[in-house]
């Protein structure tokens, strides 16, 4: 019973541990996949936006190379129809000035850097201006950030994607797609400059993975699989324990049958020796009387001699049978045995019997081991018989009133086991004859169990006593000599 509970607790602990470890592994794998997908999308976004801003540099370089004539019809204005992201094109011819001071400053910077330069960045309106200094004319492009994004090649669905993408520049932030960012869970980040020095914007991407996005279905499947495997393992352990219990019960039963046979043979020898002895004496007397009479009756004397011989042979056969089945000398096989462990072994073997009768045994075991001098198998047989007698007595009372208590104690150089039950108890007449061979109160009983237990206890130098248990029931106390204790404190 105790081992079964230990196996159940171990199974639950293993299930929880393996389930948690498996869940952690599955969660980490899912997070790794989410991170990889996020980083792949972020790199694609960076590449697409970088291609666009590089394209803007190429457009402005083309304008500087073409340099339309001053009196031309300004063909650069047709760029707005070719590139949707270009809202307007401004041109400053030689000798003219820019209408905006910021354009003049940007042109001076562009001339110094020999590349396009930013003139005005207004992320609140989604606009920025790009200026290229050239001769004889300089150009300025007004860009629409929303149109800069190549949506046809975009790797995510902007309306439903959980990834937040934005462009950042000197404290300004323009959201390309809002995504879904919340509290808790795991957050991935991506931050990288665009590939054009003229438009030094940063691509910032964020991804929040919440608890709901973990692979709960796979985790539940894993937990179920682990539970099934552990349930099979526990069932195998139960089958193995039941097989071992059956083997132990079979071994104990075989020893009990041999001991019972010895008890039975001893009783039969005791009962037959008296009439056989009387028969032998009477036959011898008859032979003597017949020999003193005048008539010579050789036939009668021969018959009586044969009867004497047969009687002696019968007595010899009975004596040989008794010697053949006589119990071994227990005193020569004594060793130190711990009473607590012997009680646990007996309860383990009788666990199915306790469950069938719905009885939970109560144990009163001292913390310090109590070791006695005993023959292990004989000791187990005594405890087994006492517990079985208690269970059979409890069958006569309601289930709610069934109690069995096993107490182990050491006192006065003796180690004792006391088994009490809440059964119907015994009368004084039954108590007086309880250990007599062939005395029983059960219809199918042989009346040898308690007699055998007393004989075994006596053979080991101990005693077995019975008494009434208040307020109801029976009490059996087994006492055996304590084992000597070594100097280091061990038996």
C-alpha positions in Angstrom: 0.0 0.0 0.0 2.8 2.3 0.9 4.9 1.3 -2.1 1.8 1.9 -4.4 1.4 5.4 -3.0 5.1 6.0 -3.5 4.9 4.9 -7.1 1.9 7.1 -7.7 3.7 10.2 -6.2 6.8 9.4 -8.2 4.7 9.0 -11.4 3.0 12.4 -10.8 6.3 14.0 -10.1 7.9 12.5 -13.2 4.8 13.5 -15.2 5.0 17.1 -14.0 8.8 17.3 -14.5 8.8 15.7 -18.0 5.7 17.7 -19.1 7.3 21.0 -17.9 10.6 20.2 -19.6 8.9 19.2 -22.8 6.7 22.3 -22.7 9.7 24.5 -22.3 11.4 22.8 -25.2 8.3 23.2 -27.4 7.9 26.8 -26.3 11.6 27.6 -27.1 11.3 25.9 -30.5 8.1 28.0 -31.3 9.8 31.2 -30.1 12.9 30.4 -32.2 10.6 29.9 -35.3 8.8 33.1 -34.5 12.1 35.0 -34.1 13.5 33.6 -37.3 10.3 34.5 -39.2 10.4 38.0 -37.7 14.0 38.6 -38.5 13.5 37.4 -42.1 10.6 39.8 -42.6 12.5 42.6 -41.0 15.5 42.0 -43.3 13.2 42.0 -46.3 11.6 45.3 -45.2 15.1 46.9 -44.8 16.1 45.7 -48.2 13.0 47.0 -49.9 13.2 50.4 -48.3 16.9 50.6 -48.9 16.3 49.9 -52.6 13.8 52.8 -52.7 16.0 55.4 -51.1 18.9 54.3 -53.3 16.6 54.8 -56.2 15.9 58.4 -55.1 19.7 59.1 -55.2 19.8 57.6 -58.7 16.9 59.8 -59.8 18.6 63.0 -58.5 21.9 62.0 -60.1 20.2 61.5 -63.4 18.6 65.0 -63.1 22.1 66.5 -62.4 23.6 64.8 -65.4 20.8 65.8 -67.9 20.8 69.5 -66.8 17.8 70.7 -69.0 18.3 74.0 -70.7 17.0 77.1 -68.8 14.4 77.8 -71.5 13.3 74.2 -71.7 9.8 73.3 -70.6 11.1 71.7 -67.2 10.8 68.0 -68.2 11.8 67.1 -64.6 8.2 67.8 -63.5 7.2 64.6 -65.3 8.9 62.6 -62.5 5.8 62.8 -60.3 3.9 60.7 -62.8 6.7 58.1 -63.0 7.4 57.9 -59.3 4.4 58.1 -57.0 6.5 58.8 -54.0 7.8 62.1 -55.5 5.2 64.7 -54.7 6.9 67.7 -56.3 10.2 68.7 -58.0 11.8 72.1 -57.5 14.7 73.5 -59.6 17.1 76.4 -58.8 18.8 77.8 -61.9 22.1 79.6 -61.8 21.6 83.1 -60.3 18.3 82.2 -58.7 17.6 81.5 -55.0 15.6 79.0 -53.1 12.2 80.1 -51.7 13.0 78.3 -48.4 16.1 78.9 -46.3 16.2 75.2 -45.4 16.7 74.4 -49.1 19.6 76.8 -49.3 21.3 75.2 -46.3 20.7 71.7 -47.6 22.2 72.7 -51.0 25.3 73.9 -49.3 25.6 70.7 -47.3 25.0 68.7 -50.5 27.7 70.6 -52.3 30.1 69.9 -49.4 29.3 66.2 -49.2 28.9 65.8 -53.0 25.7 63.8 -52.5 22.0 64.6 -51.9 21.2 66.0 -48.5 18.0 66.3 -46.4 16.3 69.7 -46.3 13.2 69.1 -44.3 12.0 66.0 -42.5 8.4 66.1 -41.2 7.4 62.6 -40.1 4.2 64.0 -38.6 3.0 64.8 -42.2 4.8 61.8 -43.7 7.0 64.2 -45.8 10.7 64.9 -46.3 12.7 66.9 -48.9 15.9 65.8 -50.6 18.3 68.4 -52.2 21.1 67.8 -54.7 23.6 70.6 -55.5 24.6 70.7 -59.2 25.7 73.1 -62.0 24.1 75.1 -63.5 20.9 74.0 -61.8 20.2 72.3 -58.4 17.1 70.2 -57.7 14.9 69.4 -54.7 12.4 66.5 -54.4 9.4 66.4 -52.0 8.9 62.8 -51.0 5.8 61.0 -49.7 6.8 58.4 -47.1 3.6 56.4 -47.5 4.3 56.0 -51.2 8.0 55.2 -50.6 7.0 51.8 -49.2 6.7 49.2 -51.9 3.5 47.6 -50.7 3.2 45.2 -53.7 6.4 43.5 -52.5 5.8 43.9 -48.8 6.4 40.6 -46.9 3.6 41.1 -44.4 -0.1 42.0 -44.3 0.0 45.5 -42.9 -3.6 45.3 -41.4 -3.2 42.0 -39.6 0.6 41.5 -39.0 1.6 41.6 -35.4 5.0 43.2 -36.4 5.3 46.9 -35.8 7.5 48.7 -38.4 8.6 52.3 -38.3 11.2 54.8 -39.6 13.1 56.8 -37.1 15.2 60.0 -37.6 16.5 62.4 -34.9 13.7 61.7 -32.4 10.9 61.5 -35.0 9.1 58.3 -35.7 6.9 57.4 -38.7 4.9 54.2 -38.4 4.9 52.1 -41.5 2.6 49.4 -40.0 1.2 49.5 -36.4 1.4 45.8 -35.5 0.3 44.5 -32.1 2.4 45.2 -29.1 1.1 44.3 -25.6 2.4 43.5 -22.1 4.0 40.2 -21.1 5.4 37.5 -23.2 8.5 37.9 -25.3 9.6 40.8 -27.5 11.9 40.7 -30.6 13.6 43.7 -32.0 15.3 44.8 -35.2 17.1 48.1 -35.8 19.2 49.0 -38.9 20.1 52.1 -41.0 18.9 52.3 -44.6 21.5 51.8 -47.3 21.6 55.4 -48.4 23.7 58.1 -46.6 21.5 60.8 -48.1 18.4 59.5 -46.3 19.8 58.3 -42.9 16.6 56.8 -41.6 16.5 53.8 -39.3 14.3 50.8 -39.8 12.9 49.8 -36.4 10.8 46.6 -36.2 9.3 45.0 -33.0 7.4 41.8 -32.4 5.5 40.9 -29.2 4.8 37.1 -28.8 2.2 36.6 -26.1 1.3 33.6 -24.0 -1.6 32.7 -26.3 0.7 32.2 -29.2 2.6 29.4 -27.6 2.0 25.9 -29.0 -0.5 24.8 -26.4 -2.0 22.1 -28.6 1.4 20.5 -28.9 2.0 20.9 -25.2 -1.3 19.2 -24.4 -0.5 16.4 -26.8 3.0 16.0 -25.2 1.4 16.0 -21.7 -1.1 13.3 -22.8 1.6 11.2 -24.3 3.8 11.4 -21.2 0.8 10.6 -19.0 0.0 7.5 -21.2 3.6 6.3 -21.0 3.8 6.8 -17.3 0.4 5.2 -16.8 1.7 2.1 -18.7 4.9 2.2 -16.6 2.8 2.3 -13.3 0.6 -0.5 -14.6 3.7 -2.5 -15.3 5.0 -1.8 -11.8 1.6 -2.8 -10.3 1.7 -6.1 -12.3 5.2 -6.8 -11.2 4.3 -6.0 -7.5 1.3 -8.2 -7.8 3.4 -11.0 -9.2 6.0 -10.7 -6.5 3.2 -10.5 -3.9 1.7 -13.7 -5.3 5.1 -15.4 -5.3 5.7 -14.4 -1.7 2.2 -15.5 -0.7 2.8 -18.8 -2.4 6.1 -19.3 -0.6 4.6 -18.4 2.7 1.6 -20.7 2.0 4.0 -23.5 1.2 5.9 -23.0 4.4 2.5 -22.7 6.3 1.3 -25.9 4.7 4.5 -27.7 5.7 4.3 -26.4 9.2 0.6 -27.3 9.4 1.4 -30.8 8.1 4.0 -31.1 10.9 1.4 -29.9 13.4 -1.1 -32.4 12.0 1.4 -35.2 12.0 2.4 -34.5 15.6 -1.2 -34.5 16.6 -1.9 -37.8 14.8 1.2 -39.4 16.3 0.2 -38.3 19.7 -3.4 -39.6 19.2 -2.3 -43.0 17.7 0.5 -43.8 20.0 -1.8 -44.4 22.9 -4.1 -47.0 21.3 -1.1 -48.6 19.6 0.7 -48.9 22.9 -2.4 -50.4 24.5 -2.8 -52.9 21.6 0.8 -53.9 21.9 0.5 -54.5 25.7 -2.8 -56.4 25.4 -1.5 -58.6 22.6 1.6 -59.4 24.6 -0.4 -60.3 27.6 -2.7 -62.5 25.5 0.3 -64.3 24.1 1.6 -65.0 27.6 -1.8 -66.3 28.8 -2.3 -68.5 25.9 1.2 -70.0 26.5 0.3 -71.0 30.1 -2.8 -73.0 29.3 -2.6 -76.7 28.9 -3.9 -76.8 25.3 -1.2 -76.0 22.8 -2.6 -73.6 20.3 0.3 -72.8 17.9 -2.0 -71.3 15.3 -3.3 -68.8 17.9 0.1 -67.9 19.1 1.4 -67.4 15.6 -1.5 -65.1 14.8 -1.0 -63.1 18.0 2.7 -62.9 17.3 1.9 -61.6 13.8 -0.5 -59.0 15.4 2.3 -57.9 17.8 4.7 -57.5 14.8 2.1 -55.5 12.8 1.4 -53.3 15.8 5.1 -52.6 16.2 5.4 -51.9 12.5 2.4 -49.4 12.7 4.0 -47.6 15.6 7.3 -47.5 13.7 5.6 -46.1 10.6 3.9 -43.4 12.6 7.1 -42.4 14.3 9.0 -42.3 11.0 6.1 -40.1 9.6 6.5 -37.8 12.5 10.2 -37.5 12.1 9.8 -36.9 8.3 7.5 -34.0 8.7 8.8 -32.6 12.0 9.5 -28.9 11.9 13.1 -27.9 11.9 14.8 -26.5 15.0 14.0 -22.8 14.9 16.4 -22.0 17.7 19.3 -22.9 15.4 18.1 -20.4 12.7 17.5 -17.3 14.8 18.9 -14.0 13.5 18.3 -10.3 14.0 15.1 -9.2 12.3 13.6 -5.7 12.4 10.0 -5.8 13.5 8.9 -2.6 11.6 10.1 -4.1 8.3 8.5 -7.5 9.0 5.2 -5.7 9.6 5.5 -3.7 6.4 6.3 -6.8 4.4 3.2 -8.6 5.8 1.0 -5.6 5.1 2.4 -5.4 1.6 1.5 -9.0 1.0 -2.0 -8.6 2.4 -2.7 -5.3 0.7 -5.4 -6.8 -1.7 -7.1 -8.4 1.3 -7.3 -5.1 3.1 -8.6 -3.3 0.0 -11.3 -6.0 -0.6 -12.6 -5.6 3.0 -12.2 -1.8 2.9 -9.9 -1.7 5.9 -7.1 0.8 6.3 -4.6 -0.5 8.9 -3.3 1.9 11.5 0.4 1.6 12.4 2.1 2.7 15.6 5.8 2.2 14.9 8.6 3.7 16.9 11.2 5.8 15.0 14.1 3.7 16.4 14.3 0.2 14.9 13.3 -2.7 17.1 15.3 -5.8 16.2 14.5 -9.2 17.7 16.0 -12.7 17.4 13.7 -14.6 15.1 13.5 -16.9 12.1 12.3 -14.4 9.3 9.9 -16.8 7.5 8.4 -18.0 10.8 8.0 -14.4 12.0 6.3 -13.4 8.8 4.0 -16.4 9.0 2.9 -15.4 12.5 2.2 -11.8 11.6 0.4 -12.9 8.4 -1.8 -15.3 10.3 -2.7 -12.7 13.0 -3.6 -10.1 10.4 -5.7 -12.6 8.4 -7.5 -13.6 11.6 -8.2 -9.9 12.3 -9.5 -9.4 8.7 -11.8 -12.5 8.9 -13.2 -11.3 12.2 -13.9 -7.8 10.8 -16.2 -9.4 8.1 -18.8 -9.8 10.8 -19.1 -6.0 11.5 -20.1 -3.1 9.3 -17.5 -1.5 7.1 -17.5 1.8 8.9 -16.6 0.0 12.2 -13.7 -2.0 10.8 -10.4 -1.1 12.4 -7.0 -2.9 12.6 -4.1 -1.5 14.6 -0.6 -2.8 14.5 1.7 -1.6 17.3 5.5 -2.3 17.6 7.2 -1.7 20.9 10.3 -2.7 22.9 10.1 -3.2 26.7 12.0 -5.3 29.3 14.3 -7.0 26.9 11.5 -8.1 24.7 10.3 -6.8 21.3 6.6 -7.0 20.7 4.0 -6.8 18.0 0.4 -6.2 19.1 -2.5 -6.7 16.6 -5.9 -5.4 17.7 -9.2 -5.4 15.8 -12.7 -4.1 16.2 -14.4 -7.4 15.5 -17.0 -9.2 17.6 -14.4 -10.4 20.1 -14.2 -13.7 21.9 -16.0 -15.3 24.8 -14.0 -16.5 27.9 -14.5 -20.1 26.8 -13.1 -19.5 23.3 -10.2 -17.5 24.8 -9.3 -20.4 27.1 -9.1 -22.9 24.2 -7.8 -20.5 21.5 -4.4 -22.1 21.1 -5.5 -25.8 21.3 -4.9 -27.8 18.1 -8.0 -28.5 16.0 -10.1 -25.9 18.0 -11.8 -23.4 15.7 -14.9 -21.2 15.6 -15.1 -21.1 11.8 -16.9 -23.8 9.9 -14.2 -24.3 7.3 -11.2 -23.9 9.7 -8.8 -26.6 10.8 -8.0 -25.0 14.1 -4.3 -25.2 13.5 -3.4 -21.6 12.6 -3.1 -20.1 16.1 -1.8 -23.3 17.5 1.0 -23.3 14.9 1.7 -19.5 15.6 2.1 -20.2 19.3 4.4 -23.2 18.6 6.5 -21.1 16.2 6.7 -18.3 18.8 7.7 -20.7 21.5 10.3 -22.3 19.3 12.0 -18.9 18.8 12.1 -18.3 22.6 9.1 -16.0 22.6 5.4 -16.1 23.4 2.0 -15.4 21.8 -0.9 -14.3 24.0 -4.5 -13.3 23.3 -6.9 -11.1 25.2 -10.1 -9.1 24.9 -9.8 -5.6 23.4 -12.0 -2.9 24.9 -14.5 -1.8 24.0 -14.8 -4.6 21.4 -12.6 -7.0 19.5 -9.5 -9.1 20.1 -5.9 -8.4 20.9 -2.9 -10.6 20.1 0.6 -9.8 21.4 3.7 -11.5 20.1 6.8 -11.2 22.2 10.4 -12.1 21.1 13.8 -11.6 22.7 15.5 -8.4 21.5 18.6 -8.9 19.4 22.0 -8.0 21.0 23.2 -4.5 20.1 26.7 -4.0 18.8 28.9 -1.2 20.3 28.2 1.0 17.4 24.5 0.8 18.1 23.5 -1.6 15.3 21.9 -5.0 16.0 
